[in-house]
Amino acid sequence: MKLDGTPVERFGRWGNYDGQFRMAHDVAVGKDGAVYVGDIGGGRVQKFVAGK
């Protein structure tokens, strides 16, 4: 997000496939810069890496 709170980028949508979420509930960023999203509705954690 920008300092004024506006989003810079968005990803994901509702669903069960890669990059989709049923009920995303937690987000973390690893030391390597990867973004991890916990999806309680899908029962999984997805990892996102820039450029992939």
C-alpha positions, -999 to 999 in steps of 0.1 A, spaced: 0 0 0 10 36 -5 14 58 25 -21 72 20 -36 37 22 -44 31 -15 -35 -3 -29 -5 -7 -52 -13 -42 -65 -40 -68 -61 -40 -106 -67 -63 -135 -61 -100 -140 -65 -127 -163 -51 -122 -200 -60 -104 -233 -53 -75 -231 -78 -40 -217 -76 -41 -180 -68 -77 -182 -57 -91 -182 -21 -123 -193 -4 -117 -173 28 -82 -157 31 -75 -150 67 -38 -143 72 -9 -129 53 28 -131 60 60 -121 41 90 -144 43 127 -134 46 130 -143 9 102 -118 0 76 -145 -8 40 -137 3 21 -165 22 -17 -164 24 -36 -187 47 -69 -197 32 -92 -211 60 -120 -219 35 -97 -238 12 -77 -254 41 -43 -244 28 -15 -218 26 -5 -205 -8 30 -190 -15 34 -162 -40 68 -152 -55 73 -120 -75 74 -127 -112 60 -162 -110 
